[in-house]
Amino acid sequence: MTSGEGSTATGGVGVRGGGSGDRDGSARPSSVDEGSADWDLEEEYDDEYVVRPWWGRTSTLVVAVVVLFVVSGAVTAWLRISDLQERVDTLEAQTLAGETARQDAILLAEDLATYDYRDLGGNFRHVASRATDRFAGQLRALTEELGPELQQTRAVATATARSAGVVRADTGNAVVIVFVDQTVTNTSTPRPRVERSRMELTLVREGGVWRLDQAGEL
């Protein structure tokens, strides 16, 4: 009985001395390096909470891309609207220029086809005042050439424009067709006769005024 107790005590001492358990007998692993465990935790902490630049964040990058597309689309839309507005303004300017050229061409055609042998110089000077220098020179030469014949035949003509249409026009040049009824009397035809003609007038805008630069019958 005595030897058994001593054996038991010796075995108990051996268990307590050889183990690494706590006083309460719970096991405690002896192979874990506390310093190594702390290092691993720090690495995990650093990997998880590393500070990244704003462009490296996925959410920020997506927002930046969306904003870039929105801004790019807005700029593209603005450029298209500006280009469209410019085209509209140009078209409106050309339309307005064509209409004013048409109205002036009607008056110029009537004045050009109206004359009286008793005052040829006065009539053609009126037209020349609304013509370019080039056409005014041609008109003076034509008056000198046809004047004696018109005076001899006592020719009188009165013109009325029936209609007119713009062939082409921009803000500086215009070509207009004018349909004219010309009532003519002379020594050969004492009774008035109506002659219908179609005149093509080329106008040039100088100093904000349409001026006759060329005229002919079609």
MODELLER restraints for C-alpha pairs under 7 A, 6 or more apart:
rsr = mdl.restraints
at = mdl.atoms
rsr.add(forms.Gaussian(group=physical.xy_distance, feature=features.Distance(at['CA:20:A'], at['CA:27:A']), mean=6.80, stdev=0.5))
rsr.add(forms.Gaussian(group=physical.xy_distance, feature=features.Distance(at['CA:20:A'], at['CA:28:A']), mean=5.93, stdev=0.5))
rsr.add(forms.Gaussian(group=physical.xy_distance, feature=features.Distance(at['CA:20:A'], at['CA:30:A']), mean=6.69, stdev=0.5))
rsr.add(forms.Gaussian(group=physical.xy_distance, feature=features.Distance(at['CA:21:A'], at['CA:27:A']), mean=4.49, stdev=0.5))
rsr.add(forms.Gaussian(group=physical.xy_distance, feature=features.Distance(at['CA:21:A'], at['CA:28:A']), mean=5.13, stdev=0.5))
rsr.add(forms.Gaussian(group=physical.xy_distance, feature=features.Distance(at['CA:54:A'], at['CA:60:A']), mean=6.53, stdev=0.5))
rsr.add(forms.Gaussian(group=physical.xy_distance, feature=features.Distance(at['CA:55:A'], at['CA:61:A']), mean=5.75, stdev=0.5))
rsr.add(forms.Gaussian(group=physical.xy_distance, feature=features.Distance(at['CA:93:A'], at['CA:171:A']), mean=6.74, stdev=0.5))
rsr.add(forms.Gaussian(group=physical.xy_distance, feature=features.Distance(at['CA:94:A'], at['CA:169:A']), mean=6.51, stdev=0.5))
rsr.add(forms.Gaussian(group=physical.xy_distance, feature=features.Distance(at['CA:94:A'], at['CA:170:A']), mean=4.79, stdev=0.5))
rsr.add(forms.Gaussian(group=physical.xy_distance, feature=features.Distance(at['CA:94:A'], at['CA:171:A']), mean=5.63, stdev=0.5))
rsr.add(forms.Gaussian(group=physical.xy_distance, feature=features.Distance(at['CA:97:A'], at['CA:169:A']), mean=6.97, stdev=0.5))
rsr.add(forms.Gaussian(group=physical.xy_distance, feature=features.Distance(at['CA:97:A'], at['CA:170:A']), mean=6.33, stdev=0.5))
rsr.add(forms.Gaussian(group=physical.xy_distance, feature=features.Distance(at['CA:97:A'], at['CA:171:A']), mean=5.46, stdev=0.5))
rsr.add(forms.Gaussian(group=physical.xy_distance, feature=features.Distance(at['CA:98:A'], at['CA:166:A']), mean=6.50, stdev=0.5))
rsr.add(forms.Gaussian(group=physical.xy_distance, feature=features.Distance(at['CA:98:A'], at['CA:169:A']), mean=5.23, stdev=0.5))
rsr.add(forms.Gaussian(group=physical.xy_distance, feature=features.Distance(at['CA:98:A'], at['CA:170:A']), mean=6.71, stdev=0.5))
rsr.add(forms.Gaussian(group=physical.xy_distance, feature=features.Distance(at['CA:98:A'], at['CA:174:A']), mean=6.74, stdev=0.5))
rsr.add(forms.Gaussian(group=physical.xy_distance, feature=features.Distance(at['CA:101:A'], at['CA:174:A']), mean=6.54, stdev=0.5))
rsr.add(forms.Gaussian(group=physical.xy_distance, feature=features.Distance(at['CA:101:A'], at['CA:210:A']), mean=6.45, stdev=0.5))
rsr.add(forms.Gaussian(group=physical.xy_distance, feature=features.Distance(at['CA:102:A'], at['CA:164:A']), mean=6.65, stdev=0.5))
rsr.add(forms.Gaussian(group=physical.xy_distance, feature=features.Distance(at['CA:102:A'], at['CA:165:A']), mean=6.67, stdev=0.5))
rsr.add(forms.Gaussian(group=physical.xy_distance, feature=features.Distance(at['CA:102:A'], at['CA:166:A']), mean=6.25, stdev=0.5))
rsr.add(forms.Gaussian(group=physical.xy_distance, feature=features.Distance(at['CA:102:A'], at['CA:176:A']), mean=6.19, stdev=0.5))
rsr.add(forms.Gaussian(group=physical.xy_distance, feature=features.Distance(at['CA:104:A'], at['CA:210:A']), mean=6.98, stdev=0.5))
rsr.add(forms.Gaussian(group=physical.xy_distance, feature=features.Distance(at['CA:105:A'], at['CA:176:A']), mean=6.68, stdev=0.5))
rsr.add(forms.Gaussian(group=physical.xy_distance, feature=features.Distance(at['CA:105:A'], at['CA:201:A']), mean=6.76, stdev=0.5))
rsr.add(forms.Gaussian(group=physical.xy_distance, feature=features.Distance(at['CA:106:A'], at['CA:161:A']), mean=6.22, stdev=0.5))
rsr.add(forms.Gaussian(group=physical.xy_distance, feature=features.Distance(at['CA:106:A'], at['CA:164:A']), mean=6.85, stdev=0.5))
rsr.add(forms.Gaussian(group=physical.xy_distance, feature=features.Distance(at['CA:106:A'], at['CA:178:A']), mean=6.44, stdev=0.5))
rsr.add(forms.Gaussian(group=physical.xy_distance, feature=features.Distance(at['CA:108:A'], at['CA:127:A']), mean=6.99, stdev=0.5))
rsr.add(forms.Gaussian(group=physical.xy_distance, feature=features.Distance(at['CA:110:A'], at['CA:159:A']), mean=5.05, stdev=0.5))
rsr.add(forms.Gaussian(group=physical.xy_distance, feature=features.Distance(at['CA:110:A'], at['CA:160:A']), mean=5.77, stdev=0.5))
rsr.add(forms.Gaussian(group=physical.xy_distance, feature=features.Distance(at['CA:110:A'], at['CA:161:A']), mean=6.29, stdev=0.5))
rsr.add(forms.Gaussian(group=physical.xy_distance, feature=features.Distance(at['CA:111:A'], at['CA:127:A']), mean=6.43, stdev=0.5))
rsr.add(forms.Gaussian(group=physical.xy_distance, feature=features.Distance(at['CA:112:A'], at['CA:127:A']), mean=6.42, stdev=0.5))
rsr.add(forms.Gaussian(group=physical.xy_distance, feature=features.Distance(at['CA:113:A'], at['CA:157:A']), mean=6.98, stdev=0.5))
rsr.add(forms.Gaussian(group=physical.xy_distance, feature=features.Distance(at['CA:113:A'], at['CA:158:A']), mean=6.88, stdev=0.5))
rsr.add(forms.Gaussian(group=physical.xy_distance, feature=features.Distance(at['CA:113:A'], at['CA:159:A']), mean=5.57, stdev=0.5))
rsr.add(forms.Gaussian(group=physical.xy_distance, feature=features.Distance(at['CA:114:A'], at['CA:157:A']), mean=5.07, stdev=0.5))
rsr.add(forms.Gaussian(group=physical.xy_distance, feature=features.Distance(at['CA:114:A'], at['CA:158:A']), mean=4.60, stdev=0.5))
rsr.add(forms.Gaussian(group=physical.xy_distance, feature=features.Distance(at['CA:114:A'], at['CA:159:A']), mean=5.31, stdev=0.5))
rsr.add(forms.Gaussian(group=physical.xy_distance, feature=features.Distance(at['CA:115:A'], at['CA:123:A']), mean=6.12, stdev=0.5))
rsr.add(forms.Gaussian(group=physical.xy_distance, feature=features.Distance(at['CA:115:A'], at['CA:156:A']), mean=5.80, stdev=0.5))
rsr.add(forms.Gaussian(group=physical.xy_distance, feature=features.Distance(at['CA:115:A'], at['CA:157:A']), mean=5.33, stdev=0.5))
rsr.add(forms.Gaussian(group=physical.xy_distance, feature=features.Distance(at['CA:115:A'], at['CA:158:A']), mean=6.79, stdev=0.5))
rsr.add(forms.Gaussian(group=physical.xy_distance, feature=features.Distance(at['CA:116:A'], at['CA:155:A']), mean=6.32, stdev=0.5))
rsr.add(forms.Gaussian(group=physical.xy_distance, feature=features.Distance(at['CA:116:A'], at['CA:156:A']), mean=4.54, stdev=0.5))
rsr.add(forms.Gaussian(group=physical.xy_distance, feature=features.Distance(at['CA:116:A'], at['CA:157:A']), mean=6.49, stdev=0.5))
rsr.add(forms.Gaussian(group=physical.xy_distance, feature=features.Distance(at['CA:117:A'], at['CA:150:A']), mean=5.73, stdev=0.5))
rsr.add(forms.Gaussian(group=physical.xy_distance, feature=features.Distance(at['CA:117:A'], at['CA:151:A']), mean=4.80, stdev=0.5))
rsr.add(forms.Gaussian(group=physical.xy_distance, feature=features.Distance(at['CA:117:A'], at['CA:154:A']), mean=5.57, stdev=0.5))
rsr.add(forms.Gaussian(group=physical.xy_distance, feature=features.Distance(at['CA:117:A'], at['CA:155:A']), mean=5.53, stdev=0.5))
rsr.add(forms.Gaussian(group=physical.xy_distance, feature=features.Distance(at['CA:117:A'], at['CA:156:A']), mean=6.17, stdev=0.5))
rsr.add(forms.Gaussian(group=physical.xy_distance, feature=features.Distance(at['CA:128:A'], at['CA:136:A']), mean=4.75, stdev=0.5))
rsr.add(forms.Gaussian(group=physical.xy_distance, feature=features.Distance(at['CA:130:A'], at['CA:211:A']), mean=5.40, stdev=0.5))
rsr.add(forms.Gaussian(group=physical.xy_distance, feature=features.Distance(at['CA:130:A'], at['CA:212:A']), mean=6.47, stdev=0.5))
rsr.add(forms.Gaussian(group=physical.xy_distance, feature=features.Distance(at['CA:131:A'], at['CA:211:A']), mean=4.63, stdev=0.5))
rsr.add(forms.Gaussian(group=physical.xy_distance, feature=features.Distance(at['CA:131:A'], at['CA:212:A']), mean=4.29, stdev=0.5))
rsr.add(forms.Gaussian(group=physical.xy_distance, feature=features.Distance(at['CA:131:A'], at['CA:213:A']), mean=6.03, stdev=0.5))
rsr.add(forms.Gaussian(group=physical.xy_distance, feature=features.Distance(at['CA:132:A'], at['CA:211:A']), mean=5.73, stdev=0.5))
rsr.add(forms.Gaussian(group=physical.xy_distance, feature=features.Distance(at['CA:132:A'], at['CA:212:A']), mean=5.95, stdev=0.5))
rsr.add(forms.Gaussian(group=physical.xy_distance, feature=features.Distance(at['CA:132:A'], at['CA:213:A']), mean=5.38, stdev=0.5))
rsr.add(forms.Gaussian(group=physical.xy_distance, feature=features.Distance(at['CA:134:A'], at['CA:213:A']), mean=6.91, stdev=0.5))
rsr.add(forms.Gaussian(group=physical.xy_distance, feature=features.Distance(at['CA:135:A'], at['CA:213:A']), mean=5.27, stdev=0.5))
rsr.add(forms.Gaussian(group=physical.xy_distance, feature=features.Distance(at['CA:135:A'], at['CA:214:A']), mean=6.23, stdev=0.5))
rsr.add(forms.Gaussian(group=physical.xy_distance, feature=features.Distance(at['CA:153:A'], at['CA:186:A']), mean=5.52, stdev=0.5))
rsr.add(forms.Gaussian(group=physical.xy_distance, feature=features.Distance(at['CA:153:A'], at['CA:187:A']), mean=5.27, stdev=0.5))
rsr.add(forms.Gaussian(group=physical.xy_distance, feature=features.Distance(at['CA:154:A'], at['CA:186:A']), mean=5.24, stdev=0.5))
rsr.add(forms.Gaussian(group=physical.xy_distance, feature=features.Distance(at['CA:154:A'], at['CA:187:A']), mean=6.21, stdev=0.5))
rsr.add(forms.Gaussian(group=physical.xy_distance, feature=features.Distance(at['CA:155:A'], at['CA:185:A']), mean=5.81, stdev=0.5))
rsr.add(forms.Gaussian(group=physical.xy_distance, feature=features.Distance(at['CA:155:A'], at['CA:186:A']), mean=4.41, stdev=0.5))
rsr.add(forms.Gaussian(group=physical.xy_distance, feature=features.Distance(at['CA:156:A'], at['CA:184:A']), mean=5.78, stdev=0.5))
rsr.add(forms.Gaussian(group=physical.xy_distance, feature=features.Distance(at['CA:156:A'], at['CA:185:A']), mean=5.39, stdev=0.5))
rsr.add(forms.Gaussian(group=physical.xy_distance, feature=features.Distance(at['CA:156:A'], at['CA:186:A']), mean=6.42, stdev=0.5))
rsr.add(forms.Gaussian(group=physical.xy_distance, feature=features.Distance(at['CA:157:A'], at['CA:182:A']), mean=6.37, stdev=0.5))
rsr.add(forms.Gaussian(group=physical.xy_distance, feature=features.Distance(at['CA:157:A'], at['CA:183:A']), mean=5.48, stdev=0.5))
rsr.add(forms.Gaussian(group=physical.xy_distance, feature=features.Distance(at['CA:157:A'], at['CA:184:A']), mean=4.42, stdev=0.5))
rsr.add(forms.Gaussian(group=physical.xy_distance, feature=features.Distance(at['CA:157:A'], at['CA:185:A']), mean=6.52, stdev=0.5))
rsr.add(forms.Gaussian(group=physical.xy_distance, feature=features.Distance(at['CA:158:A'], at['CA:182:A']), mean=5.59, stdev=0.5))
rsr.add(forms.Gaussian(group=physical.xy_distance, feature=features.Distance(at['CA:158:A'], at['CA:183:A']), mean=5.22, stdev=0.5))
rsr.add(forms.Gaussian(group=physical.xy_distance, feature=features.Distance(at['CA:158:A'], at['CA:184:A']), mean=6.68, stdev=0.5))
rsr.add(forms.Gaussian(group=physical.xy_distance, feature=features.Distance(at['CA:159:A'], at['CA:180:A']), mean=6.41, stdev=0.5))
rsr.add(forms.Gaussian(group=physical.xy_distance, feature=features.Distance(at['CA:159:A'], at['CA:181:A']), mean=5.62, stdev=0.5))
rsr.add(forms.Gaussian(group=physical.xy_distance, feature=features.Distance(at['CA:159:A'], at['CA:182:A']), mean=4.27, stdev=0.5))
rsr.add(forms.Gaussian(group=physical.xy_distance, feature=features.Distance(at['CA:159:A'], at['CA:183:A']), mean=6.27, stdev=0.5))
rsr.add(forms.Gaussian(group=physical.xy_distance, feature=features.Distance(at['CA:160:A'], at['CA:180:A']), mean=5.63, stdev=0.5))
rsr.add(forms.Gaussian(group=physical.xy_distance, feature=features.Distance(at['CA:160:A'], at['CA:181:A']), mean=5.24, stdev=0.5))
rsr.add(forms.Gaussian(group=physical.xy_distance, feature=features.Distance(at['CA:160:A'], at['CA:182:A']), mean=6.40, stdev=0.5))
rsr.add(forms.Gaussian(group=physical.xy_distance, feature=features.Distance(at['CA:161:A'], at['CA:178:A']), mean=6.67, stdev=0.5))
rsr.add(forms.Gaussian(group=physical.xy_distance, feature=features.Distance(at['CA:161:A'], at['CA:179:A']), mean=5.74, stdev=0.5))
rsr.add(forms.Gaussian(group=physical.xy_distance, feature=features.Distance(at['CA:161:A'], at['CA:180:A']), mean=4.34, stdev=0.5))
rsr.add(forms.Gaussian(group=physical.xy_distance, feature=features.Distance(at['CA:161:A'], at['CA:181:A']), mean=6.18, stdev=0.5))
rsr.add(forms.Gaussian(group=physical.xy_distance, feature=features.Distance(at['CA:162:A'], at['CA:179:A']), mean=5.51, stdev=0.5))
rsr.add(forms.Gaussian(group=physical.xy_distance, feature=features.Distance(at['CA:162:A'], at['CA:180:A']), mean=5.71, stdev=0.5))
rsr.add(forms.Gaussian(group=physical.xy_distance, feature=features.Distance(at['CA:162:A'], at['CA:181:A']), mean=6.81, stdev=0.5))
rsr.add(forms.Gaussian(group=physical.xy_distance, feature=features.Distance(at['CA:163:A'], at['CA:178:A']), mean=6.00, stdev=0.5))
rsr.add(forms.Gaussian(group=physical.xy_distance, feature=features.Distance(at['CA:163:A'], at['CA:179:A']), mean=5.39, stdev=0.5))
rsr.add(forms.Gaussian(group=physical.xy_distance, feature=features.Distance(at['CA:164:A'], at['CA:176:A']), mean=6.86, stdev=0.5))
rsr.add(forms.Gaussian(group=physical.xy_distance, feature=features.Distance(at['CA:164:A'], at['CA:177:A']), mean=5.51, stdev=0.5))
rsr.add(forms.Gaussian(group=physical.xy_distance, feature=features.Distance(at['CA:164:A'], at['CA:178:A']), mean=4.28, stdev=0.5))
rsr.add(forms.Gaussian(group=physical.xy_distance, feature=features.Distance(at['CA:164:A'], at['CA:179:A']), mean=6.08, stdev=0.5))
rsr.add(forms.Gaussian(group=physical.xy_distance, feature=features.Distance(at['CA:165:A'], at['CA:176:A']), mean=5.70, stdev=0.5))
rsr.add(forms.Gaussian(group=physical.xy_distance, feature=features.Distance(at['CA:165:A'], at['CA:177:A']), mean=5.35, stdev=0.5))
rsr.add(forms.Gaussian(group=physical.xy_distance, feature=features.Distance(at['CA:165:A'], at['CA:178:A']), mean=6.66, stdev=0.5))
rsr.add(forms.Gaussian(group=physical.xy_distance, feature=features.Distance(at['CA:166:A'], at['CA:175:A']), mean=6.14, stdev=0.5))
rsr.add(forms.Gaussian(group=physical.xy_distance, feature=features.Distance(at['CA:166:A'], at['CA:176:A']), mean=4.48, stdev=0.5))
rsr.add(forms.Gaussian(group=physical.xy_distance, feature=features.Distance(at['CA:166:A'], at['CA:177:A']), mean=6.37, stdev=0.5))
rsr.add(forms.Gaussian(group=physical.xy_distance, feature=features.Distance(at['CA:167:A'], at['CA:175:A']), mean=5.42, stdev=0.5))
rsr.add(forms.Gaussian(group=physical.xy_distance, feature=features.Distance(at['CA:167:A'], at['CA:176:A']), mean=5.49, stdev=0.5))
rsr.add(forms.Gaussian(group=physical.xy_distance, feature=features.Distance(at['CA:167:A'], at['CA:177:A']), mean=6.87, stdev=0.5))
rsr.add(forms.Gaussian(group=physical.xy_distance, feature=features.Distance(at['CA:168:A'], at['CA:174:A']), mean=5.69, stdev=0.5))
rsr.add(forms.Gaussian(group=physical.xy_distance, feature=features.Distance(at['CA:168:A'], at['CA:175:A']), mean=5.49, stdev=0.5))
rsr.add(forms.Gaussian(group=physical.xy_distance, feature=features.Distance(at['CA:169:A'], at['CA:175:A']), mean=6.36, stdev=0.5))
rsr.add(forms.Gaussian(group=physical.xy_distance, feature=features.Distance(at['CA:172:A'], at['CA:204:A']), mean=5.95, stdev=0.5))
rsr.add(forms.Gaussian(group=physical.xy_distance, feature=features.Distance(at['CA:172:A'], at['CA:205:A']), mean=5.00, stdev=0.5))
rsr.add(forms.Gaussian(group=physical.xy_distance, feature=features.Distance(at['CA:173:A'], at['CA:203:A']), mean=5.84, stdev=0.5))
rsr.add(forms.Gaussian(group=physical.xy_distance, feature=features.Distance(at['CA:173:A'], at['CA:204:A']), mean=4.78, stdev=0.5))
rsr.add(forms.Gaussian(group=physical.xy_distance, feature=features.Distance(at['CA:173:A'], at['CA:205:A']), mean=6.22, stdev=0.5))
rsr.add(forms.Gaussian(group=physical.xy_distance, feature=features.Distance(at['CA:174:A'], at['CA:202:A']), mean=5.86, stdev=0.5))
rsr.add(forms.Gaussian(group=physical.xy_distance, feature=features.Distance(at['CA:174:A'], at['CA:203:A']), mean=5.19, stdev=0.5))
rsr.add(forms.Gaussian(group=physical.xy_distance, feature=features.Distance(at['CA:174:A'], at['CA:204:A']), mean=6.61, stdev=0.5))
rsr.add(forms.Gaussian(group=physical.xy_distance, feature=features.Distance(at['CA:175:A'], at['CA:201:A']), mean=5.74, stdev=0.5))
rsr.add(forms.Gaussian(group=physical.xy_distance, feature=features.Distance(at['CA:175:A'], at['CA:202:A']), mean=4.54, stdev=0.5))
rsr.add(forms.Gaussian(group=physical.xy_distance, feature=features.Distance(at['CA:175:A'], at['CA:203:A']), mean=6.27, stdev=0.5))
rsr.add(forms.Gaussian(group=physical.xy_distance, feature=features.Distance(at['CA:176:A'], at['CA:200:A']), mean=5.82, stdev=0.5))
rsr.add(forms.Gaussian(group=physical.xy_distance, feature=features.Distance(at['CA:176:A'], at['CA:201:A']), mean=5.31, stdev=0.5))
rsr.add(forms.Gaussian(group=physical.xy_distance, feature=features.Distance(at['CA:176:A'], at['CA:202:A']), mean=6.51, stdev=0.5))
rsr.add(forms.Gaussian(group=physical.xy_distance, feature=features.Distance(at['CA:177:A'], at['CA:198:A']), mean=6.86, stdev=0.5))
rsr.add(forms.Gaussian(group=physical.xy_distance, feature=features.Distance(at['CA:177:A'], at['CA:199:A']), mean=5.70, stdev=0.5))
rsr.add(forms.Gaussian(group=physical.xy_distance, feature=features.Distance(at['CA:177:A'], at['CA:200:A']), mean=4.57, stdev=0.5))
rsr.add(forms.Gaussian(group=physical.xy_distance, feature=features.Distance(at['CA:177:A'], at['CA:201:A']), mean=6.34, stdev=0.5))
rsr.add(forms.Gaussian(group=physical.xy_distance, feature=features.Distance(at['CA:178:A'], at['CA:198:A']), mean=5.81, stdev=0.5))
rsr.add(forms.Gaussian(group=physical.xy_distance, feature=features.Distance(at['CA:178:A'], at['CA:199:A']), mean=5.19, stdev=0.5))
rsr.add(forms.Gaussian(group=physical.xy_distance, feature=features.Distance(at['CA:178:A'], at['CA:200:A']), mean=6.37, stdev=0.5))
rsr.add(forms.Gaussian(group=physical.xy_distance, feature=features.Distance(at['CA:179:A'], at['CA:197:A']), mean=6.02, stdev=0.5))
rsr.add(forms.Gaussian(group=physical.xy_distance, feature=features.Distance(at['CA:179:A'], at['CA:198:A']), mean=4.59, stdev=0.5))
rsr.add(forms.Gaussian(group=physical.xy_distance, feature=features.Distance(at['CA:179:A'], at['CA:199:A']), mean=6.34, stdev=0.5))
rsr.add(forms.Gaussian(group=physical.xy_distance, feature=features.Distance(at['CA:180:A'], at['CA:196:A']), mean=5.76, stdev=0.5))
rsr.add(forms.Gaussian(group=physical.xy_distance, feature=features.Distance(at['CA:180:A'], at['CA:197:A']), mean=5.34, stdev=0.5))
rsr.add(forms.Gaussian(group=physical.xy_distance, feature=features.Distance(at['CA:180:A'], at['CA:198:A']), mean=6.12, stdev=0.5))
rsr.add(forms.Gaussian(group=physical.xy_distance, feature=features.Distance(at['CA:181:A'], at['CA:194:A']), mean=6.37, stdev=0.5))
rsr.add(forms.Gaussian(group=physical.xy_distance, feature=features.Distance(at['CA:181:A'], at['CA:195:A']), mean=5.81, stdev=0.5))
rsr.add(forms.Gaussian(group=physical.xy_distance, feature=features.Distance(at['CA:181:A'], at['CA:196:A']), mean=4.60, stdev=0.5))
rsr.add(forms.Gaussian(group=physical.xy_distance, feature=features.Distance(at['CA:181:A'], at['CA:197:A']), mean=6.56, stdev=0.5))
rsr.add(forms.Gaussian(group=physical.xy_distance, feature=features.Distance(at['CA:182:A'], at['CA:194:A']), mean=5.48, stdev=0.5))
rsr.add(forms.Gaussian(group=physical.xy_distance, feature=features.Distance(at['CA:182:A'], at['CA:195:A']), mean=5.04, stdev=0.5))
rsr.add(forms.Gaussian(group=physical.xy_distance, feature=features.Distance(at['CA:182:A'], at['CA:196:A']), mean=6.09, stdev=0.5))
rsr.add(forms.Gaussian(group=physical.xy_distance, feature=features.Distance(at['CA:183:A'], at['CA:192:A']), mean=6.13, stdev=0.5))
rsr.add(forms.Gaussian(group=physical.xy_distance, feature=features.Distance(at['CA:183:A'], at['CA:193:A']), mean=5.53, stdev=0.5))
rsr.add(forms.Gaussian(group=physical.xy_distance, feature=features.Distance(at['CA:183:A'], at['CA:194:A']), mean=4.45, stdev=0.5))
rsr.add(forms.Gaussian(group=physical.xy_distance, feature=features.Distance(at['CA:183:A'], at['CA:195:A']), mean=6.28, stdev=0.5))
rsr.add(forms.Gaussian(group=physical.xy_distance, feature=features.Distance(at['CA:184:A'], at['CA:192:A']), mean=5.48, stdev=0.5))
rsr.add(forms.Gaussian(group=physical.xy_distance, feature=features.Distance(at['CA:184:A'], at['CA:193:A']), mean=5.50, stdev=0.5))
rsr.add(forms.Gaussian(group=physical.xy_distance, feature=features.Distance(at['CA:184:A'], at['CA:194:A']), mean=6.39, stdev=0.5))
rsr.add(forms.Gaussian(group=physical.xy_distance, feature=features.Distance(at['CA:185:A'], at['CA:191:A']), mean=6.34, stdev=0.5))
rsr.add(forms.Gaussian(group=physical.xy_distance, feature=features.Distance(at['CA:185:A'], at['CA:192:A']), mean=4.95, stdev=0.5))
rsr.add(forms.Gaussian(group=physical.xy_distance, feature=features.Distance(at['CA:185:A'], at['CA:193:A']), mean=6.77, stdev=0.5))
rsr.add(forms.Gaussian(group=physical.xy_distance, feature=features.Distance(at['CA:197:A'], at['CA:217:A']), mean=6.91, stdev=0.5))
rsr.add(forms.Gaussian(group=physical.xy_distance, feature=features.Distance(at['CA:198:A'], at['CA:217:A']), mean=5.69, stdev=0.5))
rsr.add(forms.Gaussian(group=physical.xy_distance, feature=features.Distance(at['CA:198:A'], at['CA:218:A']), mean=5.55, stdev=0.5))
rsr.add(forms.Gaussian(group=physical.xy_distance, feature=features.Distance(at['CA:199:A'], at['CA:215:A']), mean=6.92, stdev=0.5))
rsr.add(forms.Gaussian(group=physical.xy_distance, feature=features.Distance(at['CA:199:A'], at['CA:216:A']), mean=5.63, stdev=0.5))
rsr.add(forms.Gaussian(group=physical.xy_distance, feature=features.Distance(at['CA:199:A'], at['CA:217:A']), mean=4.45, stdev=0.5))
rsr.add(forms.Gaussian(group=physical.xy_distance, feature=features.Distance(at['CA:199:A'], at['CA:218:A']), mean=5.94, stdev=0.5))
rsr.add(forms.Gaussian(group=physical.xy_distance, feature=features.Distance(at['CA:200:A'], at['CA:215:A']), mean=5.74, stdev=0.5))
rsr.add(forms.Gaussian(group=physical.xy_distance, feature=features.Distance(at['CA:200:A'], at['CA:216:A']), mean=5.49, stdev=0.5))
rsr.add(forms.Gaussian(group=physical.xy_distance, feature=features.Distance(at['CA:200:A'], at['CA:217:A']), mean=6.14, stdev=0.5))
rsr.add(forms.Gaussian(group=physical.xy_distance, feature=features.Distance(at['CA:200:A'], at['CA:218:A']), mean=6.75, stdev=0.5))
rsr.add(forms.Gaussian(group=physical.xy_distance, feature=features.Distance(at['CA:201:A'], at['CA:214:A']), mean=5.77, stdev=0.5))
rsr.add(forms.Gaussian(group=physical.xy_distance, feature=features.Distance(at['CA:201:A'], at['CA:215:A']), mean=4.60, stdev=0.5))
rsr.add(forms.Gaussian(group=physical.xy_distance, feature=features.Distance(at['CA:201:A'], at['CA:216:A']), mean=6.79, stdev=0.5))
rsr.add(forms.Gaussian(group=physical.xy_distance, feature=features.Distance(at['CA:202:A'], at['CA:212:A']), mean=6.18, stdev=0.5))
rsr.add(forms.Gaussian(group=physical.xy_distance, feature=features.Distance(at['CA:202:A'], at['CA:213:A']), mean=5.55, stdev=0.5))
rsr.add(forms.Gaussian(group=physical.xy_distance, feature=features.Distance(at['CA:202:A'], at['CA:214:A']), mean=4.98, stdev=0.5))
rsr.add(forms.Gaussian(group=physical.xy_distance, feature=features.Distance(at['CA:202:A'], at['CA:215:A']), mean=6.40, stdev=0.5))
rsr.add(forms.Gaussian(group=physical.xy_distance, feature=features.Distance(at['CA:203:A'], at['CA:210:A']), mean=5.95, stdev=0.5))
rsr.add(forms.Gaussian(group=physical.xy_distance, feature=features.Distance(at['CA:203:A'], at['CA:211:A']), mean=5.34, stdev=0.5))
rsr.add(forms.Gaussian(group=physical.xy_distance, feature=features.Distance(at['CA:203:A'], at['CA:212:A']), mean=4.68, stdev=0.5))
rsr.add(forms.Gaussian(group=physical.xy_distance, feature=features.Distance(at['CA:203:A'], at['CA:213:A']), mean=5.34, stdev=0.5))
rsr.add(forms.Gaussian(group=physical.xy_distance, feature=features.Distance(at['CA:204:A'], at['CA:210:A']), mean=5.53, stdev=0.5))
rsr.add(forms.Gaussian(group=physical.xy_distance, feature=features.Distance(at['CA:204:A'], at['CA:211:A']), mean=5.28, stdev=0.5))
rsr.add(forms.Gaussian(group=physical.xy_distance, feature=features.Distance(at['CA:204:A'], at['CA:212:A']), mean=6.54, stdev=0.5))
rsr.add(forms.Gaussian(group=physical.xy_distance, feature=features.Distance(at['CA:204:A'], at['CA:213:A']), mean=6.28, stdev=0.5))
rsr.add(forms.Gaussian(group=physical.xy_distance, feature=features.Distance(at['CA:205:A'], at['CA:211:A']), mean=6.03, stdev=0.5))
